[in-house]
Amino acid sequence: MKALKSQLASEVLADPVARKHLREFLTRGAADGAPATEFMFRRPSGEVVKISPRIVPKAKAA
């Protein structure tokens, strides 16, 4: 869950539209073999960022 602690994740979760897209990905698109999901997100500064969420395997304990 480290990715969800990032600054970008905080900004995405603060935006209602981006949060909706991320929620849809996690409910529908997170399955293995699902088509890639991509959406645009506008930061408060006005910068547009393209987001391509994906699920990665859990890291093994060192």
Helices and strands as residue ranges (DSSP letters): G 2-5, H 7-14, H 16-24, I 25-29, E 39-42, E 48-51
